[in-house]
Amino acid sequence: MSNQRPDGFGMPNDNQLPVTGGMPNEDAFGIGENAEDDAASFVEAERAHAASVFRPDAETILEVRDLRMYFPVKSAGIVRRTIGHVQAVDGVSFQLPAGGSLGLVGESGCGKSTTGRLITRLYEPTGGSIVFDGKDITKTSARGLKPLRREIQMIFQDPYTSLNPRHTVGSIVGAPLAIHHVVPKNKILPRVQELLEIVGLNPEHYNRYPHEFSGGQRQRIGIARALTLQPKVLVADEPVSALDVSIQAQVINLLQDVQNEFGISFLFVAHDLAVVRHFCPEVAVMYLGKIVEIADRETLYNRPNHPYTQALLSAVPDIKQASVGGRRERIRLQGDVPSPINPPSGCRFRTRCPLAQEICARVEPPLLQVGKRHKVACHFAGELGHHPDRPVTASLLGVDDSGTPNPGATPSAEVGNEPGFSDTWFDLERKTMASA
């Protein structure tokens, strides 16, 4: 097949990707799971794409404000009544820049995938708003969602259940083209074959069924399907977790090429913090349905202020430290993640937090902006080993150190849970407001 795209799709071909696999350098992806993976990392380091760059002047294409998703819990018996709710997502707010990437990380069950499904409107939100291209899509009707499907697509986490086993790969990838009348019928098959070749599959296998492919190959089929309509926003839910280490860098390079050529915005959901660091200039950390810290890549990975973020990063292997000897101390959290049906009062992380005090149980910490592009939801926010003894949010919330409201005190307007970043923020060292 020619490398030229006669239909104008213009996507990168396989010759632009690394011929062999391997992971980028340690600044991008960390180290592999074994010595062979680490060796491959260095072999392919020079061939990997550079990390994605943040563009501060980019317009906002998607704004999520106070997004909530509560799943009802029904009682047993003939008359099934609602006896509670699973608070999967509870008050999430962020902005996604046009042509940019936001990483969403956290433990399993924290609400990352649910947030992605809410943005694609696979779930009906319990509350909040999702503003896409200036329009709130949370109340859009089923008919109104059809044109929206062209603009917002999703790469699903499970490649086994996201593909219809009764349809061939050609019909799965070609269905969006036929439904939205993107190309004439006689052009659908050539386009499908091009997409399969782009994601590293044999284009002649379009007539095979999903069960004839491995898990990693199925995930690549899902990626091809998501790219079919050239969406403006792509929710990537663990897009490379099912792939071999030798293929992950190729797929990440592919997604970067697509983003650079078409300006696609990515909400990148992943567990691999090293992959997120390479692909996403901004990263948000979720815990039990809430964002606990959000910042630009360099700030979050080098100077995290939330104890949960610090614990997550301590589990990531550090190849630089391993090369000089010694090991970074691992922060081990005690206890299990609380149930989202009955989350703890105040700060949801307090039951596992070594810094928790009385105020943490009484008052929920706001997502406070503490830097130019840095927000953290913690009463004792600070760099590792330099957390304050007294809550930094007490004066802003109008409470004392134990969380008891001060008579006559008025909470500051600077602690609102607004999406995006302000030109002013709270300086944790000076305990005063600062600006650029």
VEXGUVO-149587 format. One record per residue (C-alpha): residue number from 1; residue in three letters; x, y, z. Coordinates in nm, 3 decimals. Example, Ala and Ser with C-alpha at 12.3 -4.5 7.8 and 13.67 -1.06 7.14 Angstrom:
% VEXGUVO-149587
SITE   pafi   guti         x         y         z
SITE      1    ALA     1.230    -0.450     0.780
SITE      2    SER     1.367    -0.106     0.714
//
This chain:
% VEXGUVO-149587
SITE   pafi   guti         x         y         z
SITE      1    MET     0.000     0.000     0.000
SITE      2    SER     0.132     0.341    -0.091
SITE      3    ASN     0.242     0.572     0.188
SITE      4    GLN     0.054     0.856     0.023
SITE      5    ARG    -0.300     0.901     0.153
SITE      6    PRO    -0.513     0.970    -0.159
SITE      7    ASP    -0.826     1.038     0.045
SITE      8    GLY    -0.666     1.316     0.245
SITE      9    PHE    -0.664     1.134     0.575
SITE     10    GLY    -0.292     1.210     0.592
SITE     11    MET    -0.207     0.997     0.894
SITE     12    PRO     0.148     0.880     0.962
SITE     13    ASN     0.251     0.549     0.810
SITE     14    ASP     0.450     0.265     0.960
SITE     15    ASN     0.773     0.393     0.810
SITE     16    GLN     0.755     0.689     1.046
SITE     17    LEU     0.744     0.465     1.349
SITE     18    PRO     1.025     0.264     1.508
SITE     19    VAL     1.082    -0.063     1.322
SITE     20    THR     1.148    -0.246     1.645
SITE     21    GLY     0.987    -0.188     1.980
SITE     22    GLY     1.136    -0.062     2.299
SITE     23    MET     1.067     0.215     2.540
SITE     24    PRO     1.192     0.574     2.533
SITE     25    ASN     1.456     0.700     2.770
SITE     26    GLU     1.429     0.713     3.145
SITE     27    ASP     1.312     1.073     3.144
SITE     28    ALA     1.013     0.965     2.941
SITE     29    PHE     0.902     0.619     3.044
SITE     30    GLY     1.110     0.514     3.346
SITE     31    ILE     1.240     0.156     3.332
SITE     32    GLY     1.092    -0.172     3.219
SITE     33    GLU     0.983    -0.463     3.429
SITE     34    ASN     1.302    -0.661     3.371
SITE     35    ALA     1.657    -0.627     3.245
SITE     36    GLU     1.565    -0.704     2.883
SITE     37    ASP     1.303    -0.429     2.883
SITE     38    ASP     1.555    -0.184     3.031
SITE     39    ALA     1.808    -0.271     2.762
SITE     40    ALA     1.545    -0.216     2.493
SITE     41    SER     1.469     0.123     2.648
SITE     42    PHE     1.820     0.249     2.585
SITE     43    VAL     1.842     0.095     2.235
SITE     44    GLU     1.528     0.275     2.125
SITE     45    ALA     1.578     0.596     2.325
SITE     46    GLU     1.707     0.795     2.029
SITE     47    ARG     1.428     0.674     1.804
SITE     48    ALA     1.139     0.761     2.037
SITE     49    HIS     0.941     1.081     2.001
SITE     50    ALA     1.012     1.364     2.240
SITE     51    ALA     0.772     1.419     2.528
SITE     52    SER     0.461     1.622     2.447
SITE     53    VAL     0.501     1.996     2.506
SITE     54    PHE     0.255     2.213     2.694
SITE     55    ARG     0.113     2.512     2.506
SITE     56    PRO    -0.012     2.775     2.753
SITE     57    ASP    -0.181     2.981     2.480
SITE     58    ALA    -0.407     2.697     2.365
SITE     59    GLU    -0.781     2.754     2.386
SITE     60    THR    -0.998     2.534     2.606
SITE     61    ILE    -1.197     2.280     2.406
SITE     62    LEU    -1.350     2.091     2.702
SITE     63    GLU    -1.441     2.219     3.047
SITE     64    VAL    -1.568     1.988     3.319
SITE     65    ARG    -1.724     2.153     3.624
SITE     66    ASP    -1.832     1.977     3.945
SITE     67    LEU    -1.901     1.652     3.756
SITE     68    ARG    -2.074     1.382     3.961
SITE     69    MET    -2.181     1.025     3.893
SITE     70    TYR    -2.369     0.830     4.161
SITE     71    PHE    -2.473     0.473     4.086
SITE     72    PRO    -2.776     0.357     4.289
SITE     73    VAL    -2.745     0.055     4.518
SITE     74    LYS    -3.065    -0.152     4.526
SITE     75    SER    -3.193    -0.370     4.806
SITE     76    ALA    -3.266    -0.739     4.759
SITE     77    GLY    -3.616    -0.878     4.734
SITE     78    ILE    -3.919    -0.830     4.514
SITE     79    VAL    -3.949    -0.456     4.580
SITE     80    ARG    -3.603    -0.325     4.510
SITE     81    ARG    -3.544     0.009     4.674
SITE     82    THR    -3.248     0.242     4.654
SITE     83    ILE    -3.059     0.209     4.981
SITE     84    GLY    -2.746     0.401     4.888
SITE     85    HIS    -2.527     0.532     4.610
SITE     86    VAL    -2.180     0.448     4.483
SITE     87    GLN    -2.014     0.788     4.454
SITE     88    ALA    -1.790     0.695     4.161
SITE     89    VAL    -1.721     1.057     4.060
SITE     90    ASP    -1.790     1.336     4.305
SITE     91    GLY    -1.717     1.697     4.214
SITE     92    VAL    -1.447     1.666     3.944
SITE     93    SER    -1.344     1.987     3.764
SITE     94    PHE    -1.076     2.044     3.501
SITE     95    GLN    -1.007     2.196     3.160
SITE     96    LEU    -0.871     2.027     2.849
SITE     97    PRO    -0.681     2.250     2.603
SITE     98    ALA    -0.731     2.218     2.229
SITE     99    GLY    -0.461     1.993     2.088
SITE    100    GLY    -0.330     1.916     2.437
SITE    101    SER    -0.329     1.620     2.673
SITE    102    LEU    -0.439     1.576     3.032
SITE    103    GLY    -0.335     1.262     3.217
SITE    104    LEU    -0.570     1.109     3.472
SITE    105    VAL    -0.403     0.871     3.717
SITE    106    GLY    -0.491     0.695     4.040
SITE    107    GLU    -0.567     0.357     4.194
SITE    108    SER    -0.817     0.116     4.044
SITE    109    GLY    -1.170     0.219     4.134
SITE    110    CYS    -1.095     0.588     4.185
SITE    111    GLY    -1.329     0.699     3.905
SITE    112    LYS    -1.091     0.756     3.614
SITE    113    SER    -1.272     0.539     3.359
SITE    114    THR    -1.611     0.661     3.477
SITE    115    THR    -1.500     1.019     3.416
SITE    116    GLY    -1.403     0.926     3.062
SITE    117    ARG    -1.736     0.757     2.998
SITE    118    LEU    -1.919     1.061     3.129
SITE    119    ILE    -1.734     1.288     2.887
SITE    120    THR    -1.828     1.063     2.595
SITE    121    ARG    -2.186     1.059     2.732
SITE    122    LEU    -2.195     0.682     2.768
SITE    123    TYR    -2.323     0.758     3.118
SITE    124    GLU    -2.582     1.019     3.213
SITE    125    PRO    -2.416     1.246     3.473
SITE    126    THR    -2.581     1.281     3.812
SITE    127    GLY    -2.471     1.645     3.829
SITE    128    GLY    -2.229     1.902     3.701
SITE    129    SER    -2.159     2.023     3.349
SITE    130    ILE    -1.947     1.920     3.051
SITE    131    VAL    -1.890     2.211     2.814
SITE    132    PHE    -1.755     2.105     2.474
SITE    133    ASP    -1.678     2.375     2.218
SITE    134    GLY    -1.880     2.623     2.422
SITE    135    LYS    -2.189     2.400     2.454
SITE    136    ASP    -2.305     2.210     2.761
SITE    137    ILE    -2.354     1.851     2.644
SITE    138    THR    -2.478     1.702     2.972
SITE    139    LYS    -2.843     1.751     2.870
SITE    140    THR    -2.807     1.674     2.500
SITE    141    SER    -3.075     1.440     2.366
SITE    142    ALA    -3.002     1.104     2.207
SITE    143    ARG    -3.059     1.253     1.862
SITE    144    GLY    -2.832     1.544     1.938
SITE    145    LEU    -2.556     1.308     2.047
SITE    146    LYS    -2.512     1.158     1.698
SITE    147    PRO    -2.308     1.448     1.555
SITE    148    LEU    -2.126     1.470     1.888
SITE    149    ARG    -1.998     1.114     1.840
SITE    150    ARG    -1.782     1.237     1.552
SITE    151    GLU    -1.615     1.491     1.778
SITE    152    ILE    -1.557     1.281     2.092
SITE    153    GLN    -1.433     0.922     2.069
SITE    154    MET    -1.297     0.670     2.318
SITE    155    ILE    -1.037     0.395     2.330
SITE    156    PHE    -1.176     0.144     2.577
SITE    157    GLN    -0.974    -0.025     2.847
SITE    158    ASP    -1.084    -0.383     2.783
SITE    159    PRO    -1.007    -0.495     2.426
SITE    160    TYR    -1.201    -0.818     2.479
SITE    161    THR    -1.546    -0.674     2.555
SITE    162    SER    -1.526    -0.353     2.349
SITE    163    LEU    -1.535    -0.536     2.013
SITE    164    ASN    -1.845    -0.716     1.887
SITE    165    PRO    -1.746    -1.084     1.845
SITE    166    ARG    -2.004    -1.131     1.567
SITE    167    HIS    -1.859    -0.861     1.343
SITE    168    THR    -1.544    -0.872     1.138
SITE    169    VAL    -1.267    -0.620     1.197
SITE    170    GLY    -1.357    -0.454     0.869
SITE    171    SER    -1.716    -0.394     0.975
SITE    172    ILE    -1.611    -0.278     1.325
SITE    173    VAL    -1.367    -0.017     1.198
SITE    174    GLY    -1.578     0.075     0.897
SITE    175    ALA    -1.909     0.116     1.082
SITE    176    PRO    -1.843     0.480     1.186
SITE    177    LEU    -1.756     0.568     0.826
SITE    178    ALA    -2.085     0.423     0.702
SITE    179    ILE    -2.303     0.563     0.982
SITE    180    HIS    -2.171     0.918     0.947
SITE    181    HIS    -2.135     0.902     0.566
SITE    182    VAL    -1.773     1.010     0.580
SITE    183    VAL    -1.670     0.839     0.255
SITE    184    PRO    -1.860     0.662    -0.025
SITE    185    LYS    -1.931     0.293     0.023
SITE    186    ASN    -1.667     0.188    -0.229
SITE    187    LYS    -1.403     0.382    -0.031
SITE    188    ILE    -1.477     0.230     0.311
SITE    189    LEU    -1.270    -0.087     0.266
SITE    190    PRO    -0.954     0.096     0.144
SITE    191    ARG    -0.983     0.338     0.438
SITE    192    VAL    -1.024     0.049     0.683
SITE    193    GLN    -0.716    -0.121     0.542
SITE    194    GLU    -0.516     0.199     0.577
SITE    195    LEU    -0.618     0.235     0.939
SITE    196    LEU    -0.525    -0.125     1.016
SITE    197    GLU    -0.185    -0.074     0.859
SITE    198    ILE    -0.130     0.247     1.055
SITE    199    VAL    -0.187     0.075     1.390
SITE    200    GLY     0.049    -0.209     1.300
SITE    201    LEU    -0.193    -0.477     1.178
SITE    202    ASN    -0.203    -0.665     0.851
SITE    203    PRO    -0.452    -0.477     0.629
SITE    204    GLU    -0.553    -0.805     0.465
SITE    205    HIS    -0.695    -0.927     0.797
SITE    206    TYR    -1.000    -0.702     0.772
SITE    207    ASN    -1.222    -1.007     0.720
SITE    208    ARG    -1.116    -1.177     1.043
SITE    209    TYR    -1.309    -1.178     1.371
SITE    210    PRO    -1.189    -1.036     1.704
SITE    211    HIS    -1.134    -1.379     1.859
SITE    212    GLU    -0.864    -1.446     1.599
SITE    213    PHE    -0.646    -1.168     1.742
SITE    214    SER    -0.444    -1.138     2.061
SITE    215    GLY    -0.531    -0.888     2.334
SITE    216    GLY    -0.276    -0.636     2.213
SITE    217    GLN    -0.397    -0.666     1.855
SITE    218    ARG    -0.755    -0.613     1.966
SITE    219    GLN    -0.652    -0.294     2.144
SITE    220    ARG    -0.496    -0.169     1.822
SITE    221    ILE    -0.824    -0.240     1.645
SITE    222    GLY    -0.996    -0.024     1.906
SITE    223    ILE    -0.746     0.254     1.843
SITE    224    ALA    -0.810     0.234     1.468
SITE    225    ARG    -1.184     0.257     1.528
SITE    226    ALA    -1.143     0.563     1.751
SITE    227    LEU    -0.931     0.742     1.488
SITE    228    THR    -1.172     0.671     1.203
SITE    229    LEU    -1.372     0.994     1.234
SITE    230    GLN    -1.077     1.222     1.319
SITE    231    PRO    -1.232     1.341     1.649
SITE    232    LYS    -1.147     1.662     1.831
SITE    233    VAL    -1.134     1.490     2.171
SITE    234    LEU    -1.015     1.135     2.231
SITE    235    VAL    -1.061     0.967     2.568
SITE    236    ALA    -0.784     0.707     2.587
SITE    237    ASP    -0.866     0.462     2.867
SITE    238    GLU    -0.548     0.258     2.927
SITE    239    PRO    -0.462     0.256     2.553
SITE    240    VAL    -0.128     0.072     2.589
SITE    241    SER    -0.174    -0.137     2.903
SITE    242    ALA    -0.268    -0.446     2.696
SITE    243    LEU     0.025    -0.409     2.458
SITE    244    ASP     0.367    -0.570     2.471
SITE    245    VAL     0.654    -0.352     2.588
SITE    246    SER     0.801    -0.372     2.237
SITE    247    ILE     0.484    -0.217     2.091
SITE    248    GLN     0.396     0.045     2.353
SITE    249    ALA     0.643     0.306     2.225
SITE    250    GLN     0.518     0.263     1.869
SITE    251    VAL     0.158     0.319     1.973
SITE    252    ILE     0.248     0.623     2.185
SITE    253    ASN     0.444     0.763     1.891
SITE    254    LEU     0.142     0.700     1.670
SITE    255    LEU    -0.091     0.885     1.906
SITE    256    GLN     0.154     1.177     1.922
SITE    257    ASP     0.173     1.192     1.542
SITE    258    VAL    -0.206     1.193     1.519
SITE    259    GLN    -0.230     1.464     1.783
SITE    260    ASN     0.029     1.685     1.612
SITE    261    GLU    -0.125     1.646     1.266
SITE    262    PHE    -0.493     1.686     1.352
SITE    263    GLY    -0.480     1.876     1.682
SITE    264    ILE    -0.671     1.606     1.874
SITE    265    SER    -0.708     1.667     2.247
SITE    266    PHE    -0.648     1.365     2.471
SITE    267    LEU    -0.785     1.274     2.811
SITE    268    PHE    -0.529     1.004     2.884
SITE    269    VAL    -0.636     0.759     3.156
SITE    270    ALA    -0.357     0.528     3.271
SITE    271    HIS    -0.189     0.353     3.563
SITE    272    ASP     0.160     0.376     3.416
SITE    273    LEU     0.292     0.705     3.553
SITE    274    ALA     0.593     0.694     3.323
SITE    275    VAL     0.375     0.673     3.011
SITE    276    VAL     0.160     0.959     3.137
SITE    277    ARG     0.469     1.169     3.204
SITE    278    HIS     0.583     1.125     2.846
SITE    279    PHE     0.248     1.187     2.678
SITE    280    CYS     0.077     1.444     2.901
SITE    281    PRO     0.205     1.796     2.981
SITE    282    GLU    -0.057     1.816     3.259
SITE    283    VAL    -0.155     1.543     3.504
SITE    284    ALA    -0.444     1.506     3.749
SITE    285    VAL    -0.441     1.257     4.036
SITE    286    MET    -0.772     1.105     4.149
SITE    287    TYR    -0.860     0.933     4.474
SITE    288    LEU    -1.203     0.792     4.559
SITE    289    GLY    -1.392     1.000     4.304
SITE    290    LYS    -1.212     1.331     4.356
SITE    291    ILE    -0.911     1.508     4.209
SITE    292    VAL    -0.658     1.554     4.488
SITE    293    GLU    -0.382     1.719     4.286
SITE    294    ILE    -0.346     1.861     3.936
SITE    295    ALA    -0.040     2.030     3.794
SITE    296    ASP     0.194     2.058     3.500
SITE    297    ARG     0.420     1.759     3.442
SITE    298    GLU     0.742     1.897     3.590
SITE    299    THR     0.574     2.025     3.907
SITE    300    LEU     0.374     1.712     3.976
SITE    301    TYR     0.658     1.466     3.924
SITE    302    ASN     0.934     1.670     4.086
SITE    303    ARG     0.751     1.859     4.362
SITE    304    PRO     0.422     1.687     4.450
SITE    305    ASN     0.241     1.841     4.746
SITE    306    HIS    -0.027     1.581     4.827
SITE    307    PRO     0.074     1.277     5.038
SITE    308    TYR    -0.121     1.044     4.809
SITE    309    THR     0.064     1.169     4.500
SITE    310    GLN     0.392     1.133     4.684
SITE    311    ALA     0.306     0.773     4.771
SITE    312    LEU     0.218     0.693     4.409
SITE    313    LEU     0.540     0.839     4.274
SITE    314    SER     0.749     0.658     4.534
SITE    315    ALA     0.639     0.328     4.376
SITE    316    VAL     0.780     0.424     4.034
SITE    317    PRO     1.128     0.273     3.971
SITE    318    ASP     1.398     0.540     3.939
SITE    319    ILE     1.663     0.429     3.691
SITE    320    LYS     1.886     0.728     3.764
SITE    321    GLN     1.904     0.640     4.131
SITE    322    ALA     1.956     0.272     4.051
SITE    323    SER     2.256     0.360     3.834
SITE    324    VAL     2.437     0.528     4.125
SITE    325    GLY     2.333     0.272     4.386
SITE    326    GLY     2.080     0.279     4.664
SITE    327    ARG     1.702     0.273     4.654
SITE    328    ARG     1.443     0.542     4.698
SITE    329    GLU     1.235     0.492     5.011
SITE    330    ARG     0.894     0.352     4.930
SITE    331    ILE     0.595     0.518     5.099
SITE    332    ARG     0.359     0.238     5.197
SITE    333    LEU     0.002     0.341     5.267
SITE    334    GLN    -0.176     0.160     5.550
SITE    335    GLY    -0.525     0.018     5.522
SITE    336    ASP    -0.758    -0.028     5.227
SITE    337    VAL    -0.937     0.222     5.007
SITE    338    PRO    -1.270     0.310     5.176
SITE    339    SER    -1.598     0.215     5.014
SITE    340    PRO    -1.736     0.476     4.771
SITE    341    ILE    -2.082     0.394     4.906
SITE    342    ASN    -1.993     0.546     5.242
SITE    343    PRO    -1.676     0.756     5.198
SITE    344    PRO    -1.503     0.914     5.500
SITE    345    SER    -1.611     1.257     5.616
SITE    346    GLY    -1.390     1.553     5.538
SITE    347    CYS    -1.083     1.442     5.343
SITE    348    ARG    -1.140     1.104     5.181
SITE    349    PHE    -0.772     1.018     5.206
SITE    350    ARG    -0.749     1.080     5.581
SITE    351    THR    -0.801     0.714     5.679
SITE    352    ARG    -0.471     0.626     5.510
SITE    353    CYS    -0.285     0.954     5.546
SITE    354    PRO     0.010     0.983     5.789
SITE    355    LEU    -0.054     1.359     5.822
SITE    356    ALA    -0.422     1.342     5.916
SITE    357    GLN    -0.545     1.553     6.208
SITE    358    GLU    -0.880     1.651     6.349
SITE    359    ILE    -0.951     1.911     6.080
SITE    360    CYS    -0.920     1.644     5.811
SITE    361    ALA    -1.226     1.463     5.950
SITE    362    ARG    -1.434     1.778     5.996
SITE    363    VAL    -1.364     1.984     5.685
SITE    364    GLU    -1.317     1.871     5.327
SITE    365    PRO    -1.001     2.032     5.186
SITE    366    PRO    -1.063     2.250     4.880
SITE    367    LEU    -0.870     2.205     4.558
SITE    368    LEU    -0.652     2.505     4.633
SITE    369    GLN    -0.427     2.662     4.370
SITE    370    VAL    -0.075     2.679     4.516
SITE    371    GLY     0.123     2.764     4.203
SITE    372    LYS     0.091     2.903     3.853
SITE    373    ARG    -0.035     2.566     3.727
SITE    374    HIS    -0.064     2.362     4.044
SITE    375    LYS    -0.365     2.272     4.260
SITE    376    VAL    -0.377     2.044     4.562
SITE    377    ALA    -0.656     1.932     4.797
SITE    378    CYS    -0.482     1.890     5.133
SITE    379    HIS    -0.490     2.082     5.461
SITE    380    PHE    -0.119     2.006     5.511
SITE    381    ALA     0.004     2.046     5.154
SITE    382    GLY     0.380     2.063     5.113
SITE    383    GLU     0.677     1.895     4.952
SITE    384    LEU     0.784     1.556     5.083
SITE    385    GLY     0.948     1.596     5.423
SITE    386    HIS     0.836     1.960     5.452
SITE    387    HIS     0.466     1.934     5.531
SITE    388    PRO     0.349     2.205     5.774
SITE    389    ASP     0.245     2.127     6.132
SITE    390    ARG    -0.063     2.348     6.110
SITE    391    PRO    -0.328     2.338     5.836
SITE    392    VAL    -0.256     2.589     5.560
SITE    393    THR    -0.625     2.610     5.465
SITE    394    ALA    -0.765     2.709     5.807
SITE    395    SER    -0.753     3.087     5.754
SITE    396    LEU    -0.892     3.056     5.402
SITE    397    LEU    -1.185     2.841     5.518
SITE    398    GLY    -1.263     3.052     5.825
SITE    399    VAL    -1.194     2.772     6.078
SITE    400    ASP    -0.939     2.704     6.350
SITE    401    ASP    -0.674     2.434     6.342
SITE    402    SER    -0.923     2.168     6.451
SITE    403    GLY    -1.183     2.262     6.188
SITE    404    THR    -1.422     2.449     6.419
SITE    405    PRO    -1.574     2.756     6.248
SITE    406    ASN    -1.444     3.088     6.377
SITE    407    PRO    -1.723     3.329     6.472
SITE    408    GLY    -1.745     3.612     6.223
SITE    409    ALA    -1.488     3.461     5.985
SITE    410    THR    -1.567     3.464     5.614
SITE    411    PRO    -1.425     3.194     5.386
SITE    412    SER    -1.200     3.325     5.112
SITE    413    ALA    -1.325     3.332     4.755
SITE    414    GLU    -0.991     3.185     4.645
SITE    415    VAL    -1.079     2.832     4.757
SITE    416    GLY    -1.355     2.759     4.507
SITE    417    ASN    -1.346     2.436     4.307
SITE    418    GLU    -1.323     2.609     3.971
SITE    419    PRO    -1.182     2.442     3.658
SITE    420    GLY    -0.865     2.587     3.514
SITE    421    PHE    -0.605     2.809     3.678
SITE    422    SER    -0.609     3.169     3.800
SITE    423    ASP    -0.343     3.439     3.769
SITE    424    THR    -0.320     3.447     4.149
SITE    425    TRP    -0.261     3.164     4.394
SITE    426    PHE    -0.186     3.087     4.757
SITE    427    ASP     0.185     3.074     4.838
SITE    428    LEU     0.235     2.783     5.080
SITE    429    GLU     0.566     2.916     5.214
SITE    430    ARG     0.461     3.275     5.279
SITE    431    LYS     0.097     3.191     5.359
SITE    432    THR    -0.016     3.482     5.140
SITE    433    MET    -0.160     3.528     4.792
SITE    434    ALA     0.091     3.551     4.508
SITE    435    SER     0.079     3.621     4.136
SITE    436    ALA     0.298     3.584     3.830
//
